[in-house]
C-alpha cells in the first residue's frame, strides 16, 4: 500500500508503478466512486463500447431460430399449395 498527498487544488499523483500496471497515461479517464468510508478509482476503457462487445451473446442465436422458423413456414405454405393443387 502506498500513501499519497493531495496537491493544493485537490489533485493527486498516482505512483508510476500503478500507472504502468493499470495502463494509465495522460488523458486516461478514471471514475471515482464513494464507497462508504473510502474512495475507489476505476480506469475506464479508451473505447467504452468495446467493453460490452459480446456481453449479450447467447448460446443460441435468435436470428438462426427465426430463419429456421421462417423456412418451416415457407415449406408449409409450399406443401399446402401443392396439396391444394392435387385435390383440384
C-alpha positions as CSV (number, residue, x, y, z in Angstrom):
1,X,0.0,0.0,0.0
2,X,1.2,3.5,-0.9
3,X,0.4,6.8,0.7
4,X,0.0,9.9,-1.5
5,X,-0.8,13.5,-0.6
6,X,-3.2,15.9,-2.3
7,X,-1.9,18.9,-4.1
8,X,-3.2,22.5,-3.3
9,X,-6.1,22.2,-5.7
10,X,-7.1,18.6,-4.7
11,X,-5.2,16.8,-7.4
12,X,-3.4,13.6,-6.6
13,X,-0.4,11.9,-8.3
14,X,-0.8,8.2,-9.0
15,X,2.5,6.5,-8.5
16,X,4.3,5.5,-11.7
17,X,4.2,1.7,-10.9
18,X,0.4,1.8,-10.5
19,X,0.0,3.9,-13.7
20,X,2.1,1.4,-15.6
21,X,0.3,-1.6,-14.1
22,X,-3.2,-0.3,-15.0
23,X,-2.2,1.4,-18.3
24,X,-3.0,4.9,-17.1
25,X,-1.5,7.5,-19.3
26,X,-2.0,11.2,-19.9
27,X,-5.6,11.7,-20.9
28,X,-6.8,8.4,-19.4
29,X,-10.3,8.6,-17.9
30,X,-10.9,7.4,-14.4
31,X,-14.1,7.0,-12.5
32,X,-14.2,7.8,-8.8
33,X,-16.8,6.3,-6.5
34,X,-17.6,6.9,-2.9
35,X,-17.9,3.5,-1.1
36,X,-19.0,4.0,2.5
37,X,-15.9,5.4,4.2
38,X,-13.4,5.3,1.3
39,X,-13.0,6.3,-2.4
40,X,-12.4,3.9,-5.2
41,X,-10.8,4.7,-8.6
42,X,-11.7,2.7,-11.7
43,X,-9.8,3.0,-15.0
44,X,-12.3,3.5,-17.9
45,X,-11.5,1.9,-21.2
46,X,-10.5,4.1,-24.1
47,X,-13.5,2.7,-26.1
48,X,-16.3,2.0,-23.6
49,X,-18.4,0.3,-26.2
50,X,-15.7,-2.4,-26.7
51,X,-16.1,-3.3,-23.0
52,X,-19.6,-4.6,-23.7
53,X,-19.0,-6.1,-27.1
54,X,-20.1,-9.7,-27.0
55,X,-21.6,-9.4,-23.5
56,X,-25.1,-10.1,-24.8
57,X,-24.1,-13.0,-26.9
58,X,-26.4,-16.0,-26.2
59,X,-25.6,-19.7,-26.7
60,X,-28.5,-20.0,-29.2
61,X,-28.8,-17.5,-32.0
62,X,-32.2,-15.9,-32.1
63,X,-31.5,-15.0,-35.7
64,X,-30.9,-18.7,-36.5
65,X,-34.1,-19.6,-34.8
66,X,-36.1,-17.0,-36.7
67,X,-34.6,-18.2,-40.0
68,X,-35.4,-21.8,-39.3
69,X,-39.0,-20.8,-38.2
70,X,-39.4,-18.9,-41.5
71,X,-38.0,-21.8,-43.5
72,X,-40.6,-24.1,-41.9
73,X,-43.4,-21.6,-42.6
74,X,-42.4,-21.3,-46.3
75,X,-42.1,-25.1,-46.6
76,X,-45.6,-25.5,-45.0
77,X,-47.0,-22.9,-47.4
78,X,-45.4,-24.6,-50.4
79,X,-46.7,-28.1,-49.3
80,X,-50.1,-26.6,-48.7
81,X,-50.2,-25.1,-52.2
82,X,-49.1,-28.4,-53.7
83,X,-51.8,-30.4,-51.7
84,X,-54.5,-27.9,-52.8
85,X,-53.4,-28.2,-56.5
86,X,-53.5,-32.0,-56.3
87,X,-57.0,-32.0,-54.8
88,X,-58.4,-29.8,-57.6
